[in-house]
Amino acid sequence: MTFASLNLNPAIAQAVTVAGYTEPTAVQAQAIPEAIAGHDLMVSAPTGTGKTAAFVLPALQRLLANPAKNGRGPRVLVLTPTRELALQVTDAVFKYSKGTRHMRTGTVLGGMPYPKQRKLLDSPLDVLVATPGRLIDFMEQGKVDFSRLELLVLDEADRMLDMGFIKPVEMIAAATPPTRQTLLFSATLDGGIAQLGKRLLRNPKLIEVAAQKARHENIEQRLHYVDDGSHKGRLLDHFLRDVELDQAIVFTATKRGADRLASKLYEDGHAAAALHGDMNQSQRNRTLAKLRSGNVRVLVATDVAARGIDVKSISHVINYDLPKQAEDYVHRIGRTGRAGVNGIAISFAAPDDGWQVRQIERYTGHSIAPHVVAGMEPKVTQRSSHKPSGRPANGGKNGKSGKGGFGGRPAGAAGRWNKPAGGPAASRGKPERSYSSFRGR
């Protein structure tokens, strides 16, 4: 199948061609025709399979095919769990609508000024991309008009469920016309997502693409057991100074941990910066711009902040702290090995983290081979791999090993502008917040 066979509007088809795409991915080939036909969809597909275009293209097709009703407010609403993903979706809308006239697109999310977004919502929009919390804020102020809404898209619904956004999502959906079309995209359609689909969608078509175990074949996954924080720090410095490392994302469990580690790496001569949910949008945008330009070589991030980052030059992902959910492991390592290139995923595990490693391996269906660095071998014996009493087990799926290089080049002294914004005082050592305290901002 080719994009030409999808009978897209000529302006959209031209934009796809300019973007360099000729054949749709599996999820695009299955979802786009069904969405254009007007069906509600529940779509499960792994990260990196082209899900964004799978809903953006039919949304644009619908907008161009149907005349707009008079009034204000959006015709298409896309809800995303994070600011970064919202901006990524907005960029995709701009990219695929370049050849169309007067396609009005806006983004409503936390970390940006209220007045500008309030003015945006007072005008007629074709596409609105929003995070749930900030949109709820405006709804409570009576600033949102959904009378023209034709299409609701829930992007990464599983992540919104994990972050506690399902009630806000249901509140938003309840305020939209019952005649709307709804598209739900998720890594999995099990459990809470299946129940959400029953409540919000009408006779949806189910599309499940790409078995999770077929993923990440170009990413080599390695496990390093560490004795303590000092041992972990020495290993991290060793990997970051390998000449084959282009850029790396280092994942920590908390925002405060990200600040502290980024500051330490900066002081040690690495061009490092932090990215987490306590930073305002301007800070995050500046940090991501430096990452994309190569001025930041090591990004220290939390799971929520790093969601949706797509930088082809990221050669390594390092799990400084193991993820709390096995599914997050898959999303983390998927930040490397982009566009078919090889990548390396390194995970540090304490002696009593064996149970967590086993959960990840069961989720991915792949055993992560332990490695050692000569002269930095662990001295503490690995403890039981059984789940400790009182600690929740991680559920999950996904992943696959493959081949790739290894390393990191010696980092020269970083310029002052590379110093992480906010510093350790900017966060309080808590994980990224859910809706109850964060409200999607």
RODREN-483856 format. One record per atom (N, C-alpha, C): x, y, z. Coordinates in steps of 0.05 Angstrom, whole numbers, plus 5000, padded with zeros to 4 digits. Atoms other than C-alpha are relative to their C-alpha. Layout:
RODREN-483856
XYZ...
This chain:
RODREN-483856
501749765000500050005000501750255000498749755000502250714986498250225011501749784991499851385012498150094978501749925023497151524942497449845000502450175001492350934950498050075022501849924978489251255012498150224992501849795010485951784969499850245018500049764983488052355014499650254983500249745013486553074996502750074987497549955014491853294944501950175017498249844984494553824992501349845022498850174979495553315047501949804988498350195014498452804999502750134993497649865008503453324975501850055025498449964975505553485047501349745009498850264993506652745060502449944983497850055019510952694998502450175007497949824992514953305018501549915025498950104975516052995086501749754995498350235007519352405049498749735004501450264995514051865062498649914975501450125024511551405007498249775008501650224991508850795044499250045029500949974972504550825107501049765016499350224981506650425168497549835003502350194996502249845190497750145014502249874985498250265239498750214983501149805017497350815188498349874978501450135022495150335133497349895010502550114989489850035179498150225011501749804986487450645218499050224982500849775016487251195165497449954985502550055015481950875120497549985018502250034981477550685179499250275012500649744988478151375210498650184979501249845021476551715143497149914995502750105004470451265138498150085022501749894979467951575203499749815024500350194978468750975250501550105025498549974975470751045323502149785000497850195001477450695333501349975027498250064978481250355389502449874988497650085014488350285365502249945020497750074984494049925399502449964981497650025016501050015370502350105016497749924984508050085398500950294993498849745005511750745404501849994976498249995023515350955341498949884975501250135023510450635292498350194983501449815016507451275265497150055008502849964990501251345309499150294996500949725002501252105305498850064972501149965027500352115229497549844996502350175004495251565236497450145009502449854993490452055269500050294989499849725011493052735243499050004971500850005029492152555169497049974996502950015004484852325174498650235013501249764989483352915219500050234980499749795020485953395167498149944976501850085022482153005113497250085006502749934992475753095152499550304999500349715000476853835161499750124972500149905028477953945087497549914985502350115015472153515065497350115010502549904989466853815111500150305006500149714994464754545116499850055030500149944971465754865184497450145007502349864989459955085226500950275011499449744989459555805248500449975030499650004971461955955318503050005007497250024991468255895360500549725011499350264989471955315390501149824979498750185019475554725358498149814986501450215014473054235306501349735006498650254992478353715326501550065026498649984974480953615397501849765003498150214994487253205411500950035029499049994973488653045484502549825003497550154996495652835503500850015030499350004971498652655572502150205008497849824992504753115569500250234981499649765016506753795543501849944976498250075023512353505500498549864978501550155021507653035465498050194987501949805012502553605455501450174979498549835019507954025421500849834976499350175022510053425379497649964981502450035017502853315355499550264985500549755013502154055340501950044977498149995022508454035298499249834977500950185021505653445260497650124984502249875014499253825245501050224981498849795018503254415218501449884976498550135022507553945176498249904979501750125020501853585143497850184989502049815010497454195133501350244986498649775013502654635099498750094974501249935026499154605032497150095002502849924997492354785060499950295008500349724993489655485071498450035025501549914976487555785137499449765019500450214980488455155179500950115027499549864975487955455248500549795022499250204981491655045300501050135026499049884975492855195374500649785020499150184979495954875435499350125027500649914973493454925507501349815019498650184982498054655560501250175022498849864978501254835626502750114994497349885004507555245633500150224980500149785020505255765583497950205010501849794990501556435595497049944995502950035002494056395608498850194979501449815018492157035570500149924971499750085028494856795503498249764993501750245004491356125510497150065002502849924997484956445533499050144974500749875025484956885471499749804977500150215020486256265429497349865000502550144997480055925456497650164993502249835008475756525440499650014970500149995030477056425365499249734989500650265013474655885317502649864993497650165005479855335313499349764984500350255014480754755266501049775018498950214983485254345312501050135026499049934973486454425387501449765012498550214987491854015420500450095029500049914972491554015496500749785019499750184978493653695561497550025017502650004986487653505605499750215022500249824977489253925666499550294992500349725008490054595632497350044986502649975014483954475588497750005020502150004979479754315650500050275013499949734988482154975680498350204984501549825017479255355621497049934999502850085000472954945620498550095025501249914975471655115693499650305000500449715003472355855674497950074978501949955021467255765619501150104974498649895023472355915565500249814976499750195022471655295522497249944988502550055014466255195469500549764982499750255016465654485441497749964981502450045017459354615400500749924972499250075027463254535335501649744998498150235001467253925355498949764985500750235017467153355305501649755007498250224996473052925326501650045026498550014975476152745393502149784997497950195001482952405394501349985028498650054974485852085458502749874993497450105008493352005445501449895025498750144978497251525490498249995025502050024979491151375531501049845024498950164978494950855572501750185019498549824983499651405596498250195016501849834985493851855614498749845023501150174979490951275654502149985023497950024980497651175690500450265016499549744987498151915706497550115015502449924985491151945736498350204985501549815016488052345679497349904989502450115013482251885662497550155008502449854993477052265703499950274986500149755016479052935671499349944971500650075028478852595603497049954997502850055001471852345617498350255004501349744997469753035640500050164974499849865025472253335576498249874979501750145020468952805533497150045005502849964994462352905569499050284991500749725008462553645549499950034970500049995029463253475475497449894988502550115012457553315426500149704999500150295001455252595430500349894972499750095028455552565354502949994991497249985008463052655354501149724992498450245005467852135325502249995020498050034980472851865375502149804992497750185006479751565363501749975025498450054977483551245420502549844992497550135006490851065413501549945026498750094975494650665466502049784994498150225003500350185475498749735006501550244993495349685503497150075001502949964998487849595501498849845022500950174978487349185565498950175023500749884975484249335632498550264999501349754998482650055646499550144973500349895027483550255573497649884987502350135012478449745551497450125012502449894987473450015602499550294991500349725010474850735580498850004972501050025027473550535509497049944999502950064999466750235527498450245008501549774991464750875561499950234980499849765017467051375509499649954970500150055029466851035441497449854992502450145010461050775398500849794980499450225018461950095366502750034986497449945013469350215355501249764985498450205014473649845306502649965016497650064985479449495341502349954981497650035016486349555310502449955018497650074984492349205341502349944981497850015019499049285307502649935014497350064992505948985316500349895028499550134974507148485371502350145014498049844985511148825426502749864998497550134999516548295424501650034974498649955025518348485353501550274999498949734999520749165376502950015009497449944989527649465391502149804992498150195010531448965349502750134995497549855005536749505336501150135025499049894975537749665409501249785017498650194983542849285450499450075029500849954973540449215522502049875019497950104982545549145578499250075029500649974971544849065654502750015015497749984983550049295704499150015029500650004971549349115778502050195014498449804986551849665824499849955030499950044971553949635897498650225015501149774986551950335917500050244982500149755017551151055893502750074989497449935009558651155888500849834976499450195021559550535845498450084975501749925023553750755801501050254987498949755011556751445793502549964983497650055014563451175771499449864973500850145025560150715719498850204981501249805018555951285692502150184987497949835011561951735684501749854979498550165019565651165649498549984973501550035025560051065598499850274985500349745013559151815585502550104987497449915012566551895569500949824977499350175022566551345517499750164974499949835024568251645449497849934980502150085019562651275413497250115008502649894992557051605452499650284987500749745013553752165412498550175020501649864980548252385459498649785016501250204982544952035518497750135016502049924981538652085559500449825025499650154975539751875632497450045016502649994986533251705668500449975030500050024971532251835742497149975010502750064989526251665787498650265008501349764990525052365814501150264987499249745011525453095793502550115014497749914984530253265849502549844992497850165008534552685829501150084973499249905027534752945757501750255003498549754996536953635781502849955012497450054986542353365827502049864982498250155017545252875777500950184977499149835022545253385720502050205010498049814988548853885765502749875004497550154995553953365785501549944974498750065026555253165713501150254987499049745011555953895692502650085014497549944985561054005748502349824992498050195008564753395723500950044971499149945027565453705654498349894977501950105021559553385617498150224992502049815010554953825574497349885007502450134989548953615616497950205007502349844992542053895630497849825010502250154989535853675668497450064985502649955011528753595642498049855017502050134983522853475688497550185002502649874999515753685704499850265016500149754985517454255752501150234984499049785017520754655696497750124984502149885016516455155660500549944970499850085028515155075586502350144985497849865013520255595565502749875006497550154993525755235604500249744985500050265014523754575574500650034971499649965028523554845504503050074995497249935004530555155512501849765003498450244996533354505539499849814977500450185023530354095483501350114975498649885023532954595431503049955002497150054997539954515460500749714995499650285005539153765458500149954970500250055029537053775385502450124985497749875014542754255366502649875007497550134991547853815402501550145022498749854979549654335454499649875027500350174976546953875508500549714991499350275008550153195503498749795018501150184981547252875565497550135012502549914989539852985583499349825023500850154977537952765653497050065004502949965002530452665653498449805016502050184989524352365687498349894978501750145020519451915651498050194987502149825011513952435643501250214981498849795016518552975616501149904974498650105024522052525566498149874980501950135018515652245536499850154973500449885026515352375461502550124988497549895012522652605452500949834977499250145024524852415383502550144988497549885009532252595371501749774989498750235012535752135322502949965010497250024992542752285350500349895028499750124973541151975418500949714996498950265005545651375416499749815024500250164975544851155489497750095017501849954978539451105541501149865024498950124976541850985612497950025022501850014978537050775666501550025026498649964974540551085726498449895023501950134982534450895766498149824983501850175014530250305743497150125001502749895000523150505723498249855020501950124982517450375771498149814986501750175016513250075716501649884977498550135021516049565668499450124972500649885025512349895611501650254994498349775003516350525623502849944990497450095010522650135609500050004969500250015030520250025537500050284989500149725010518550765528502850135003497349884996525350965557501949924978498050095019529650535513499350074972500849925027525550725453500850284992499049735007528651425457502649984984497750045017534851125424499349804978500650185022535350705361497850114982502149885016530851195324500849994970499649995029530051195248501849774990498650235010533150505242502949985008497250024992539950665272500349835025499650164977543050245326500150175026500049864975542450435399500949825023499250154976544850225468498250085023501649954976540550165530501449865024498650094977544250095596498350045025501649984975540749955662501749935024498650054975543650005732498049875019501850134981540749535785501649955025498950064974542249495859499849715006500150294994543348815891497249895005502750104994536148775914497950084979501949935021533149015848499549774980500450225019533148325817497149954993502850045006525648265824499050194979500949805019524748905785501149934972498850095026529448655730498349774988501650225009525348015726497350094989502549905010518948405718500350124972499449885026521948795660500449794979499550225018524348155628497549854992502650135006517547835634498350174981501649815016514348455604501050004971498949995027519048475545500349734986499450265011519947735536502849964991497250005008527347855532501750015025498250004978532947695581502250224995497949785003537648295594502649895011497550134992544748035596501650185019498349844982548948265656502850044988497449935010555448615638501750125023498349874980561448855678502150164985497849845011566749385666502549925016497550084987573849155681500950215020499149814979576149465746497750125016502349894986569049655766497949785005501850224995566048975780498550035026501549984974560548945833501249815020498950174978562848665900497849885017502250094984556048575931498449794985501450225014552347925915497150084995502849945006545647995880498249855018501950134982539847845926497749884985502350145011533347485914498650164978501549875022529547635850497050005006502849994993522947555887499250285009501049744993518648165898500250045031499849954971520248475967497250045011502649964987514548486017499350305001500949724998510449126012500650174976499349845024513249345945498349904977501750095022508649335885501549894977498850125023510348895827499450174976500449855025511249215759498849824979501150155022506748965705501250104974499049895024508649025633500349824977499450155024510548805563502550114986498449875021515148975505503149995001497249965003522249025480501349774985498450215015527548635441502850104999497249925002534948635440500950004971498950005027539248755380503050065002497149945001546148985361500450304999499449725001549449655368502750055011497549924989555650025389499950045030500049954971557650245458501850245004498049814994560850835488499250285009500249734992561551585498502750144997497449875005566952095479500750175024499349824978570852515529498650264997501549755002566653115545501850235008498549774994570053785543498450165021501449844980568354315595497550134988502549895010561154535586499950305004500449714997559455265575498050065022501849944978555655635629497149974992502850025008549255625588499049715001500850284998549354865593499149925028500750074972548154895668497049955002502950074999541454565684498550235013501749794989535855055695498749915026501550064975532755095764501749905023498350104979538054705802498549815019501350194982536654205857497750115016502149894984532254685895497450024985502549965016527254695837498149775004501950224996524254025857500349895028500150094973522753645920500349705003499550284997524752935906497749824997502350175004517852685888499849924971500450085027515952295826498350204986501749825016512452665769497149975010502650004988505552855794497849924981502450075015498852585772498050235001501949795003492552975760499350145027500949894975490953065834501650235009498349784991496853535844501350144977498549895023499453675774498150134980502149905018493153795732501050034971499350025028496653615666501850224990498549785010501154225663502949934994
